[in-house]
Amino acid sequence: MKLHRIVPVFVALAAGVAPSLPAQSSLSAIWGSGPNDIWAVGDGSAAVHWDGRSWTAVPFGVELVAGLNAIWGSGPRDVFVVGGGGVILHFDGTSWARMTSPVDAELIAVSGRGSRDVYAVAQSDNDQVAAQLLHYDGNAWSAAALPFPFRATGLVIASGEPVVAGFLYFDPQPKERRQAGVVARWSGGRWTTSGWDGQRIADTVTGASGWTRLSAAAGALLMLGQHEDGSQVVAMRGVNGGWTLLPASPPDRPESRIRHLALAGDTPVALYEGPSFARFAGGRWVTVNGQERLMQILRGQQQSGMSDAQTQQMMMQLGARMAAYDMSRANALWGPSGADFYVAMDGGRVVHVTGDEAAIVYDASCADSTMAAMSPICQALRRK
């Protein structure tokens, strides 16, 4: 077997010049080993890191041909990032290095059970070729095809086993095109599938919609999918192995569409396309609407007898806070609980949600001095 090879990367920075993430960069993935060690990555040449005191951009020092899609680690000194062109990066607690990859295809997800047991998914170029499951054993990465061709959309470790989900299209009759969901589990050296089994839809829950996102924590598996008519569906499998369909939108906002869905600790959290998010608790979605919350604050301040200048200043501050609640650009979520999580967004932005409060904690555009001078968001970050 070919030995694993790491090319070390050392980044020399000019004295006094701090690295930054380009203002238009998108952050597509976020992960942390704990509250004082959080990483976010995307289409920039640097990762964004929180060390418990400040957010900083940490250059990879590697030329990337495409964006980065996913991040996972077994601890603060063992972090893996994957992305386009088969790139795999590893952080050892001191520096980033590029690992030897067995493929040059798009890597869409990474997760693992330990530093010597890590998995990733390599997407195929077309729907007629099966995607590949990559495995790192502590020495080298290897790759093997999934059981049949389908469009893989994610990978998690659920109940200790790798699970890949996605969708495919099939033709039950001439001139008829249908969609089916796939959930594939690697266990005991073989694949087991639900939904589409390679020939037909064998499960009415997992096969009834195409799965676009999945998340796992505390023995539970959560998936977001879409029916052929465009309506969204949420499915959750508990520790007992049974599937439950959850409503895709809160009862008070049935028109809401989910931008991103994930488990924060053991709590399902939905980020909606607008100024709101929700937690699933007590058998229902509990919504936090940023616009309504901030308007309540404004009305309370106005009733306290503010001057016009104070009202104008308050409006600027509320505008910056309102931007924190806008989940329309959310791409990923990580956090220890539904009351404490971080969101990675387009535009190089990270939002921290604590309870019902949302705050922007990092914005790449603030590295530009001109933008920072005009932006209420950057001014608020500077005051922290």
C-alpha positions as a printed Julia matrix, in Angstrom:
384×3 Matrix{Float64}:
   0.0    0.0     0.0
   1.28   3.46   -0.85
   2.34   5.32    2.25
   0.55   8.49    3.16
   2.59  11.59    2.35
   2.18  15.05    3.83
   3.71  18.11    2.23
   4.35  20.59    5.04
   3.46  24.2     4.43
   5.05  27.14    6.24
   3.58  30.57    5.62
   5.84  33.6     5.99
   3.99  36.82    6.77
   5.35  40.33    6.6
   5.89  41.83   10.02
   2.75  43.49   11.3
   0.61  42.32    8.35
  -2.29  40.15    9.42
  -3.76  37.68    6.92
  -7.37  38.2     5.86
 -10.1   36.42    3.96
 -11.13  38.1     0.67
 -14.29  40.17    1.17
 -16.36  38.18   -1.34
 -15.35  34.78   -0.03
 -18.05  32.34    1.01
 -17.76  30.23    4.11
 -19.29  26.86    3.32
 -18.38  24.75    6.35
 -17.8   25.19   10.08
 -16.65  22.88   12.88
 -15.21  23.17   16.35
 -13.58  20.96   18.93
 -14.99  23.19   21.66
 -16.03  26.75   22.51
 -12.45  28.08   22.14
 -11.48  26.26   18.96
 -13.73  26.82   15.94
 -12.8   26.7    12.24
 -14.71  27.9     9.16
 -13.61  27.34    5.55
 -14.91  28.12    2.06
 -13.64  29.41   -1.26
 -10.83  31.56    0.14
  -7.16  30.67    0.56
  -7.45  30.92    4.35
  -9.44  29.36    7.14
 -11.13  31.51    9.76
 -10.32  30.49   13.33
 -11.69  31.38   16.78
  -9.27  30.77   19.64
 -11.5   32.0    22.46
 -10.29  35.59   22.16
 -10.54  36.65   18.53
 -11.41  35.51   15.02
  -8.46  35.47   12.61
  -7.8   34.3     9.06
  -5.17  31.53    8.89
  -3.72  30.99    5.37
  -3.45  27.42    4.15
  -0.32  28.25    2.17
  -1.56  25.89   -0.55
  -2.71  26.79   -4.04
  -6.32  25.65   -4.4
  -8.0   25.04   -7.75
 -11.52  25.13   -6.28
 -13.39  25.87   -3.08
 -13.41  23.89    0.14
 -16.63  22.11    1.05
 -16.34  20.43    4.43
 -14.36  20.28    7.67
 -14.12  17.8    10.55
 -11.61  16.98   13.23
 -11.03  14.54   16.06
  -9.56  17.35   18.17
  -7.74  20.7    18.03
  -4.56  19.06   16.7
  -6.23  16.89   14.09
  -8.47  18.75   11.62
  -9.33  17.69    8.05
 -10.67  19.89    5.23
 -11.78  18.65    1.79
 -12.85  20.34   -1.42
 -12.63  20.6    -5.19
 -10.02  18.77   -7.23
  -9.73  16.04   -4.61
  -7.89  18.35   -2.22
  -7.45  17.19    1.38
  -5.84  19.5     3.92
  -4.77  18.59    7.45
  -4.04  20.75   10.49
  -1.78  19.25   13.16
  -2.18  22.0    15.74
   0.61  24.12   14.26
   0.32  24.32   10.48
  -1.79  23.19    7.54
  -0.5   20.59    5.08
  -1.81  19.0     1.9
  -2.38  15.26    2.0
  -2.01  12.82   -0.86
  -5.49  12.14   -2.25
  -6.45   9.02   -4.25
  -8.88  11.02   -6.4
  -9.09  14.36   -8.21
 -12.89  14.56   -8.03
 -14.97  16.96   -5.95
 -14.86  16.02   -2.26
 -18.15  17.09   -0.7
 -17.99  15.84    2.88
 -15.65  14.56    5.58
 -16.23  12.94    8.96
 -14.66  10.29   11.13
 -14.49   8.16   14.23
 -10.95   9.13   15.22
  -7.61  10.37   13.93
  -6.92   7.03   12.22
 -10.44   6.39   10.96
 -11.62   9.25    8.73
 -14.05   9.18    5.78
 -14.77  11.49    2.85
 -17.04  11.34   -0.21
 -15.84  12.0    -3.75
 -18.62  13.04   -6.11
 -18.75  11.42   -9.55
 -18.71  13.47  -12.75
 -22.09  12.14  -13.87
 -25.06  10.21  -12.56
 -24.03   7.03  -14.38
 -20.89   6.57  -12.29
 -20.99   5.79   -8.58
 -19.52   8.26   -6.13
 -16.61   7.03   -4.0
 -16.11   6.64   -0.28
 -12.59   7.6     0.81
 -11.01   6.24    3.98
  -7.94   7.35    5.93
  -6.4    4.77    8.25
  -3.7    6.98    9.73
  -1.22   6.11    6.98
  -2.93   6.58    3.63
  -6.2    7.48    1.94
  -7.94   4.83   -0.17
 -11.11   4.97   -2.26
 -13.9    2.53   -3.13
 -17.12   2.99   -5.11
 -20.5    3.32   -3.43
 -22.93   0.43   -4.1
 -24.56   2.06   -7.17
 -24.63   5.44   -8.96
 -26.46   8.26   -7.21
 -25.81  11.93   -6.52
 -24.28  11.94   -3.04
 -24.94  15.09   -1.01
 -23.44  14.37    2.39
 -21.66  12.05    4.8
 -22.02  11.64    8.57
 -21.07   9.15   11.24
 -24.38   7.98   12.71
 -24.44   5.47   15.57
 -20.76   4.82   14.9
 -21.15   3.99   11.19
 -20.57   6.02    8.0
 -23.79   7.06    6.28
 -24.01   8.68    2.82
 -27.26  10.18    1.52
 -28.41  11.72   -1.75
 -30.75  11.14   -4.66
 -31.06   9.83   -8.2
 -33.44   9.99  -11.14
 -34.95   6.95  -12.83
 -37.38   6.24  -15.66
 -40.21   3.93  -14.54
 -41.77   4.25  -18.01
 -40.71   5.77  -21.33
 -40.9    9.6   -21.23
 -41.36   9.54  -17.45
 -38.7   10.88  -15.09
 -38.86  10.25  -11.33
 -36.72  11.06   -8.32
 -35.74   8.75   -5.48
 -33.84   9.27   -2.24
 -30.92   7.1    -1.15
 -29.47   6.44    2.29
 -26.44   4.12    2.24
 -24.76   2.78    5.39
 -21.3    1.17    5.51
 -21.36  -1.49    8.2
 -19.43  -4.7     8.73
 -17.54  -4.34    5.47
 -20.61  -4.01    3.28
 -23.24  -1.49    2.17
 -26.86  -1.55    3.18
 -29.26   0.91    1.56
 -32.73   2.29    2.15
 -34.91   4.33   -0.14
 -33.7    3.26   -3.57
 -32.11  -0.19   -3.37
 -30.49  -0.21   -6.79
 -33.61  -1.28   -8.69
 -36.66   0.31   -7.08
 -37.94   2.52   -4.26
 -37.95   0.09   -1.35
 -38.82   2.5     1.47
 -41.58   5.1     1.35
 -39.86   7.45    3.82
 -36.24   7.5     2.71
 -37.06   6.91   -0.96
 -39.84   9.46   -1.38
 -37.64  12.56   -1.74
 -34.16  13.56   -2.8
 -31.96  14.22    0.22
 -29.86  17.37    0.09
 -28.48  17.74    3.63
 -27.86  15.42    6.54
 -26.56  15.77   10.07
 -25.9   13.39   12.93
 -25.37  13.76   16.67
 -26.09  11.83   19.86
 -27.19   8.75   17.91
 -29.76  10.63   15.81
 -29.72  11.24   12.05
 -31.46  14.29   10.57
 -32.07  14.83    6.84
 -33.48  17.61    4.68
 -34.96  16.68    1.33
 -37.15  17.92   -1.47
 -40.06  16.29   -3.24
 -40.43  16.43   -7.01
 -42.94  19.3    -6.66
 -40.33  21.39   -4.82
 -41.83  21.04   -1.34
 -39.39  20.31    1.45
 -39.35  17.33    3.79
 -37.49  16.67    7.05
 -36.82  13.15    8.33
 -35.24  12.1    11.59
 -34.08   8.68   12.72
 -33.71   8.15   16.43
 -31.52   5.76   18.38
 -34.17   3.05   18.01
 -33.69   3.05   14.23
 -37.17   4.24   13.28
 -37.82   7.17   10.95
 -40.08  10.11   11.8
 -41.19  12.8     9.39
 -41.03  16.29   10.89
 -42.83  19.35    9.52
 -40.56  21.41    7.29
 -41.89  24.76    8.47
 -43.25  26.17   11.75
 -47.05  26.29   12.09
 -47.04  30.1    12.33
 -45.02  30.47    9.1
 -46.07  27.68    6.73
 -44.52  29.46    3.73
 -41.0   29.4     5.22
 -38.32  27.48    3.34
 -35.29  25.97    5.03
 -31.92  27.24    3.89
 -29.93  24.9     6.14
 -30.8   22.16    8.62
 -28.56  20.52   11.22
 -28.39  19.03   14.68
 -26.82  21.33   17.27
 -26.13  18.89   20.05
 -29.32  16.83   20.07
 -31.58  19.69   18.88
 -32.7   20.04   15.26
 -32.14  23.63   14.11
 -33.61  25.05   10.89
 -32.26  28.24    9.34
 -34.9   29.79    7.1
 -34.5   31.93    3.99
 -35.1   35.19    5.8
 -34.6   36.74    9.25
 -35.54  33.7    11.28
 -34.48  30.33   12.61
 -36.24  27.63   14.61
 -35.53  24.81   17.03
 -37.53  21.6    17.12
 -38.65  21.02   20.7
 -41.71  19.47   22.29
 -42.89  18.06   18.97
 -42.92  21.4    17.12
 -40.73  24.08   15.63
 -40.2   27.08   17.91
 -39.41  30.12   15.79
 -37.18  33.09   16.56
 -37.98  35.94   14.17
 -35.27  38.57   14.14
 -37.38  41.31   12.62
 -40.13  40.99   15.2
 -37.64  40.74   18.06
 -35.74  43.89   17.08
 -38.9   45.87   16.44
 -39.95  45.12   20.02
 -36.63  46.53   21.22
 -37.06  49.64   19.08
 -40.59  50.28   20.35
 -39.4   49.92   23.92
 -36.58  52.41   23.36
 -38.88  54.92   21.67
 -41.31  54.77   24.58
 -38.47  55.7    26.91
 -38.31  59.16   25.31
 -35.36  59.03   22.87
 -34.31  62.1    20.87
 -34.27  62.04   17.06
 -30.48  61.64   17.07
 -30.68  58.78   19.54
 -33.42  57.14   17.46
 -31.29  57.41   14.33
 -28.31  55.88   16.13
 -30.53  53.1    17.44
 -31.82  52.39   13.93
 -28.26  51.99   12.65
 -27.44  49.6    15.46
 -30.61  47.61   14.86
 -29.75  47.42   11.16
 -26.45  45.76   12.03
 -28.2   43.4    14.43
 -30.86  42.62   11.85
 -28.16  41.46    9.44
 -27.16  38.83   12.0
 -30.64  37.29   11.87
 -30.7   37.06    8.05
 -30.12  33.36    7.38
 -30.65  33.65    3.61
 -26.9   33.21    3.04
 -26.32  30.45    5.61
 -24.32  27.43    4.43
 -23.38  25.47    7.54
 -24.02  25.22   11.27
 -22.05  23.9    14.21
 -22.61  24.17   17.94
 -22.86  22.25   21.19
 -26.59  22.91   21.6
 -29.64  24.51   20.05
 -29.11  27.48   22.37
 -25.47  27.99   21.35
 -24.39  27.56   17.74
 -22.39  29.22   14.96
 -23.43  29.75   11.33
 -21.04  30.04    8.35
 -22.37  32.23    5.53
 -21.72  33.62    2.09
 -19.77  36.86    2.13
 -17.24  35.55    4.62
 -19.52  35.99    7.61
 -19.87  34.02   10.85
 -22.91  34.49   13.11
 -23.14  33.32   16.72
 -26.58  32.47   18.11
 -27.03  32.33   21.88
 -30.58  31.77   23.03
 -32.75  34.04   20.9
 -29.94  36.52   20.19
 -27.9   36.5    16.96
 -24.67  38.47   16.53
 -22.15  38.76   13.7
 -18.78  37.76   15.15
 -16.7   37.79   11.94
 -17.11  39.54    8.59
 -14.4   39.32    5.94
 -15.34  42.67    4.42
 -14.13  44.43    7.58
 -10.53  43.73    6.55
 -11.01  46.48    3.93
 -10.42  49.79    5.72
 -12.79  51.71    3.44
 -15.58  49.2     3.94
 -14.93  49.0     7.65
 -15.24  52.78    8.02
 -18.71  52.79    6.41
 -20.19  49.55    7.72
 -22.18  49.54   11.0
 -21.38  45.85   11.22
 -17.62  46.47   11.15
 -17.96  49.33   13.63
 -19.87  47.05   16.0
 -17.21  44.36   15.68
 -14.47  46.91   16.37
 -16.17  47.95   19.62
 -16.17  44.39   20.98
